Amino acid sequence: MRIKSLFAILICLGIGAALNAQKLSKFGADMGKKSLMGKEIRVPYTDLVSYYGYVKPGAVPDEKKNGKNFYYLYIWIPAVAPELGIRMISPIPEGMAPDATDFVSANYKGNEGDTKNYFDTWITLERANEVMTSKDIMKGKTSGWMSYGVNDDSGEMPAQPSGSKYNSLMRITSEVGNPTKALVVGLYRIGFTTYKTGDVVGSFLAQVGAPVKLPGVVVASSLEELMKSVK
């Protein structure tokens, strides 16, 4: 009986740990960051846009890079931003669901409850070189893309159900005098794949944060969809 009881307790602890592991905390900014007793204290982003997505098994990638399947989320940023924060978690934590202001992938609908399929997120943020106004969004198909950086594993993000901290987060501070680092009005995209060569499968939540209000930010899985949604 003692062995069975101990086994039951361990199972409960394991389930509890998995649920706690995927609890997503508030997204804090680098701007105004303070250090208190060895801990970094960040004020949550004033503006936070969420995208709920799902990649089906066998889905055709947007691009192949270095043997990996790459997918993109396109973002219209309608105002100059002093900082942008990007984070992605897979699978979407239980208990989290989109609200009326969130962007939702068509593939997400019908797969909301799938927490078994997930991937080791790897993200990048880029900006289209030639897109200065919303009318030029479709130029993103032919223009070059400038990278702001990449992130694989972030210790700030919760662990996946496996217990590994394989979710991603990055923050970019605008450098006004540097054209390659300035966060100006324009077309951006989050590229995402998995760290190891293989398939990207399962649900994910991507969030874009800013320390100031940026009314009119739109996120979509294609330039055509983005063009329809931008006002």
TORKOL-4160 file (C-alpha; in steps of 0.2 Angstrom, whole numbers, padded with zeros to 4 digits, m for minus):
231
<pt num="1" X="0000" Y="0000" Z="0000"/>
<pt num="2" X="0014" Y="0012" Z="0004"/>
<pt num="3" X="0022" Y="0009" Z="m0013"/>
<pt num="4" X="0006" Y="0012" Z="m0022"/>
<pt num="5" X="0002" Y="0028" Z="m0012"/>
<pt num="6" X="0020" Y="0034" Z="m0016"/>
<pt num="7" X="0017" Y="0030" Z="m0034"/>
<pt num="8" X="0001" Y="0040" Z="m0034"/>
<pt num="9" X="0009" Y="0055" Z="m0026"/>
<pt num="10" X="0023" Y="0055" Z="m0039"/>
<pt num="11" X="0010" Y="0055" Z="m0053"/>
<pt num="12" X="0001" Y="0069" Z="m0045"/>
<pt num="13" X="0017" Y="0079" Z="m0043"/>
<pt num="14" X="0022" Y="0076" Z="m0061"/>
<pt num="15" X="0005" Y="0081" Z="m0068"/>
<pt num="16" X="0006" Y="0097" Z="m0057"/>
<pt num="17" X="0023" Y="0101" Z="m0063"/>
<pt num="18" X="0018" Y="0099" Z="m0081"/>
<pt num="19" X="0003" Y="0111" Z="m0079"/>
<pt num="20" X="0014" Y="0124" Z="m0069"/>
<pt num="21" X="0028" Y="0122" Z="m0082"/>
<pt num="22" X="0017" Y="0129" Z="m0095"/>
<pt num="23" X="0010" Y="0144" Z="m0086"/>
<pt num="24" X="0014" Y="0160" Z="m0095"/>
<pt num="25" X="0018" Y="0175" Z="m0085"/>
<pt num="26" X="0016" Y="0193" Z="m0090"/>
<pt num="27" X="0028" Y="0200" Z="m0104"/>
<pt num="28" X="0039" Y="0213" Z="m0097"/>
<pt num="29" X="0049" Y="0226" Z="m0106"/>
<pt num="30" X="0068" Y="0230" Z="m0106"/>
<pt num="31" X="0064" Y="0248" Z="m0105"/>
<pt num="32" X="0063" Y="0254" Z="m0087"/>
<pt num="33" X="0071" Y="0237" Z="m0081"/>
<pt num="34" X="0077" Y="0237" Z="m0063"/>
<pt num="35" X="0087" Y="0226" Z="m0053"/>
<pt num="36" X="0081" Y="0222" Z="m0035"/>
<pt num="37" X="0090" Y="0210" Z="m0024"/>
<pt num="38" X="0098" Y="0201" Z="m0039"/>
<pt num="39" X="0082" Y="0199" Z="m0048"/>
<pt num="40" X="0077" Y="0209" Z="m0064"/>
<pt num="41" X="0061" Y="0218" Z="m0062"/>
<pt num="42" X="0051" Y="0223" Z="m0078"/>
<pt num="43" X="0036" Y="0233" Z="m0081"/>
<pt num="44" X="0023" Y="0223" Z="m0092"/>
<pt num="45" X="0022" Y="0229" Z="m0110"/>
<pt num="46" X="0008" Y="0242" Z="m0112"/>
<pt num="47" X="0003" Y="0235" Z="m0129"/>
<pt num="48" X="0002" Y="0216" Z="m0132"/>
<pt num="49" X="m0004" Y="0207" Z="m0147"/>
<pt num="50" X="m0007" Y="0189" Z="m0147"/>
<pt num="51" X="m0008" Y="0176" Z="m0162"/>
<pt num="52" X="m0015" Y="0158" Z="m0159"/>
<pt num="53" X="m0009" Y="0146" Z="m0172"/>
<pt num="54" X="m0008" Y="0128" Z="m0176"/>
<pt num="55" X="0003" Y="0119" Z="m0188"/>
<pt num="56" X="m0004" Y="0103" Z="m0195"/>
<pt num="57" X="0006" Y="0087" Z="m0198"/>
<pt num="58" X="0013" Y="0087" Z="m0215"/>
<pt num="59" X="0009" Y="0106" Z="m0218"/>
<pt num="60" X="0019" Y="0114" Z="m0232"/>
<pt num="61" X="0032" Y="0126" Z="m0225"/>
<pt num="62" X="0033" Y="0144" Z="m0231"/>
<pt num="63" X="0052" Y="0141" Z="m0235"/>
<pt num="64" X="0066" Y="0128" Z="m0233"/>
<pt num="65" X="0081" Y="0135" Z="m0224"/>
<pt num="66" X="0096" Y="0124" Z="m0220"/>
<pt num="67" X="0086" Y="0109" Z="m0221"/>
<pt num="68" X="0073" Y="0115" Z="m0209"/>
<pt num="69" X="0054" Y="0119" Z="m0212"/>
<pt num="70" X="0052" Y="0138" Z="m0210"/>
<pt num="71" X="0035" Y="0147" Z="m0207"/>
<pt num="72" X="0031" Y="0165" Z="m0206"/>
<pt num="73" X="0019" Y="0177" Z="m0197"/>
<pt num="74" X="0018" Y="0194" Z="m0205"/>
<pt num="75" X="0016" Y="0210" Z="m0194"/>
<pt num="76" X="0011" Y="0227" Z="m0199"/>
<pt num="77" X="0019" Y="0240" Z="m0187"/>
<pt num="78" X="0010" Y="0257" Z="m0190"/>
<pt num="79" X="0021" Y="0268" Z="m0178"/>
<pt num="80" X="0038" Y="0270" Z="m0173"/>
<pt num="81" X="0042" Y="0259" Z="m0158"/>
<pt num="82" X="0056" Y="0261" Z="m0145"/>
<pt num="83" X="0056" Y="0243" Z="m0141"/>
<pt num="84" X="0048" Y="0227" Z="m0147"/>
<pt num="85" X="0047" Y="0210" Z="m0138"/>
<pt num="86" X="0043" Y="0194" Z="m0147"/>
<pt num="87" X="0039" Y="0177" Z="m0138"/>
<pt num="88" X="0033" Y="0161" Z="m0144"/>
<pt num="89" X="0027" Y="0146" Z="m0133"/>
<pt num="90" X="0022" Y="0128" Z="m0139"/>
<pt num="91" X="0010" Y="0120" Z="m0135"/>
<pt num="92" X="m0002" Y="0134" Z="m0130"/>
<pt num="93" X="m0004" Y="0132" Z="m0111"/>
<pt num="94" X="m0020" Y="0124" Z="m0105"/>
<pt num="95" X="m0033" Y="0137" Z="m0099"/>
<pt num="96" X="m0027" Y="0150" Z="m0112"/>
<pt num="97" X="m0039" Y="0155" Z="m0126"/>
<pt num="98" X="m0041" Y="0169" Z="m0138"/>
<pt num="99" X="m0052" Y="0184" Z="m0135"/>
<pt num="100" X="m0060" Y="0196" Z="m0147"/>
<pt num="101" X="m0044" Y="0207" Z="m0149"/>
<pt num="102" X="m0033" Y="0192" Z="m0153"/>
<pt num="103" X="m0028" Y="0185" Z="m0170"/>
<pt num="104" X="m0032" Y="0167" Z="m0173"/>
<pt num="105" X="m0026" Y="0155" Z="m0187"/>
<pt num="106" X="m0039" Y="0145" Z="m0196"/>
<pt num="107" X="m0030" Y="0129" Z="m0192"/>
<pt num="108" X="m0031" Y="0133" Z="m0174"/>
<pt num="109" X="m0050" Y="0131" Z="m0174"/>
<pt num="110" X="m0054" Y="0113" Z="m0171"/>
<pt num="111" X="m0037" Y="0110" Z="m0163"/>
<pt num="112" X="m0039" Y="0120" Z="m0148"/>
<pt num="113" X="m0037" Y="0106" Z="m0135"/>
<pt num="114" X="m0021" Y="0098" Z="m0143"/>
<pt num="115" X="m0008" Y="0100" Z="m0130"/>
<pt num="116" X="0001" Y="0083" Z="m0135"/>
<pt num="117" X="0009" Y="0090" Z="m0151"/>
<pt num="118" X="0022" Y="0104" Z="m0149"/>
<pt num="119" X="0039" Y="0109" Z="m0155"/>
<pt num="120" X="0055" Y="0116" Z="m0149"/>
<pt num="121" X="0053" Y="0134" Z="m0155"/>
<pt num="122" X="0066" Y="0144" Z="m0164"/>
<pt num="123" X="0062" Y="0162" Z="m0169"/>
<pt num="124" X="0069" Y="0177" Z="m0179"/>
<pt num="125" X="0062" Y="0195" Z="m0182"/>
<pt num="126" X="0065" Y="0203" Z="m0199"/>
<pt num="127" X="0059" Y="0219" Z="m0208"/>
<pt num="128" X="0055" Y="0221" Z="m0226"/>
<pt num="129" X="0068" Y="0234" Z="m0234"/>
<pt num="130" X="0056" Y="0242" Z="m0246"/>
<pt num="131" X="0039" Y="0243" Z="m0237"/>
<pt num="132" X="0036" Y="0260" Z="m0229"/>
<pt num="133" X="0017" Y="0261" Z="m0231"/>
<pt num="134" X="0003" Y="0249" Z="m0229"/>
<pt num="135" X="0000" Y="0251" Z="m0248"/>
<pt num="136" X="0017" Y="0243" Z="m0251"/>
<pt num="137" X="0014" Y="0227" Z="m0241"/>
<pt num="138" X="0014" Y="0215" Z="m0256"/>
<pt num="139" X="0031" Y="0221" Z="m0260"/>
<pt num="140" X="0036" Y="0209" Z="m0246"/>
<pt num="141" X="0036" Y="0195" Z="m0258"/>
<pt num="142" X="0051" Y="0203" Z="m0268"/>
<pt num="143" X="0060" Y="0214" Z="m0256"/>
<pt num="144" X="0075" Y="0209" Z="m0245"/>
<pt num="145" X="0073" Y="0206" Z="m0227"/>
<pt num="146" X="0084" Y="0213" Z="m0213"/>
<pt num="147" X="0086" Y="0203" Z="m0197"/>
<pt num="148" X="0085" Y="0210" Z="m0180"/>
<pt num="149" X="0091" Y="0194" Z="m0172"/>
<pt num="150" X="0086" Y="0176" Z="m0167"/>
<pt num="151" X="0082" Y="0166" Z="m0151"/>
<pt num="152" X="0081" Y="0148" Z="m0148"/>
<pt num="153" X="0079" Y="0144" Z="m0129"/>
<pt num="154" X="0074" Y="0157" Z="m0116"/>
<pt num="155" X="0076" Y="0154" Z="m0097"/>
<pt num="156" X="0062" Y="0167" Z="m0095"/>
<pt num="157" X="0050" Y="0156" Z="m0103"/>
<pt num="158" X="0041" Y="0142" Z="m0095"/>
<pt num="159" X="0047" Y="0124" Z="m0099"/>
<pt num="160" X="0037" Y="0113" Z="m0111"/>
<pt num="161" X="0028" Y="0098" Z="m0105"/>
<pt num="162" X="0044" Y="0088" Z="m0107"/>
<pt num="163" X="0052" Y="0099" Z="m0094"/>
<pt num="164" X="0064" Y="0107" Z="m0106"/>
<pt num="165" X="0065" Y="0126" Z="m0108"/>
<pt num="166" X="0063" Y="0126" Z="m0127"/>
<pt num="167" X="0052" Y="0141" Z="m0129"/>
<pt num="168" X="0058" Y="0157" Z="m0136"/>
<pt num="169" X="0059" Y="0176" Z="m0132"/>
<pt num="170" X="0068" Y="0191" Z="m0138"/>
<pt num="171" X="0068" Y="0210" Z="m0136"/>
<pt num="172" X="0074" Y="0223" Z="m0148"/>
<pt num="173" X="0078" Y="0241" Z="m0143"/>
<pt num="174" X="0077" Y="0253" Z="m0157"/>
<pt num="175" X="0092" Y="0263" Z="m0162"/>
<pt num="176" X="0086" Y="0278" Z="m0170"/>
<pt num="177" X="0103" Y="0283" Z="m0178"/>
<pt num="178" X="0105" Y="0265" Z="m0185"/>
<pt num="179" X="0094" Y="0261" Z="m0200"/>
<pt num="180" X="0098" Y="0242" Z="m0197"/>
<pt num="181" X="0092" Y="0243" Z="m0179"/>
<pt num="182" X="0078" Y="0256" Z="m0179"/>
<pt num="183" X="0060" Y="0250" Z="m0176"/>
<pt num="184" X="0051" Y="0261" Z="m0189"/>
<pt num="185" X="0034" Y="0260" Z="m0197"/>
<pt num="186" X="0034" Y="0245" Z="m0209"/>
<pt num="187" X="0031" Y="0227" Z="m0213"/>
<pt num="188" X="0039" Y="0214" Z="m0201"/>
<pt num="189" X="0039" Y="0195" Z="m0200"/>
<pt num="190" X="0042" Y="0182" Z="m0186"/>
<pt num="191" X="0051" Y="0167" Z="m0194"/>
<pt num="192" X="0049" Y="0151" Z="m0184"/>
<pt num="193" X="0055" Y="0133" Z="m0185"/>
<pt num="194" X="0062" Y="0120" Z="m0173"/>
<pt num="195" X="0080" Y="0119" Z="m0167"/>
<pt num="196" X="0083" Y="0102" Z="m0173"/>
<pt num="197" X="0080" Y="0097" Z="m0191"/>
<pt num="198" X="0062" Y="0090" Z="m0192"/>
<pt num="199" X="0044" Y="0094" Z="m0193"/>
<pt num="200" X="0035" Y="0109" Z="m0184"/>
<pt num="201" X="0019" Y="0102" Z="m0178"/>
<pt num="202" X="0006" Y="0108" Z="m0165"/>
<pt num="203" X="m0001" Y="0123" Z="m0157"/>
<pt num="204" X="0008" Y="0139" Z="m0153"/>
<pt num="205" X="0005" Y="0156" Z="m0146"/>
<pt num="206" X="0015" Y="0171" Z="m0153"/>
<pt num="207" X="0015" Y="0188" Z="m0144"/>
<pt num="208" X="0022" Y="0205" Z="m0149"/>
<pt num="209" X="0024" Y="0218" Z="m0135"/>
<pt num="210" X="0028" Y="0236" Z="m0135"/>
<pt num="211" X="0031" Y="0248" Z="m0120"/>
<pt num="212" X="0019" Y="0261" Z="m0129"/>
<pt num="213" X="0002" Y="0259" Z="m0137"/>
<pt num="214" X="0003" Y="0255" Z="m0156"/>
<pt num="215" X="m0015" Y="0256" Z="m0162"/>
<pt num="216" X="m0017" Y="0246" Z="m0178"/>
<pt num="217" X="m0004" Y="0232" Z="m0176"/>
<pt num="218" X="m0010" Y="0217" Z="m0187"/>
<pt num="219" X="m0003" Y="0199" Z="m0187"/>
<pt num="220" X="m0007" Y="0186" Z="m0201"/>
<pt num="221" X="0000" Y="0171" Z="m0209"/>
<pt num="222" X="0001" Y="0178" Z="m0226"/>
<pt num="223" X="0004" Y="0195" Z="m0235"/>
<pt num="224" X="m0013" Y="0193" Z="m0243"/>
<pt num="225" X="m0022" Y="0190" Z="m0227"/>
<pt num="226" X="m0012" Y="0205" Z="m0219"/>
<pt num="227" X="m0017" Y="0217" Z="m0233"/>
<pt num="228" X="m0035" Y="0213" Z="m0230"/>
<pt num="229" X="m0034" Y="0217" Z="m0211"/>
<pt num="230" X="m0024" Y="0232" Z="m0211"/>
<pt num="231" X="m0035" Y="0248" Z="m0210"/>
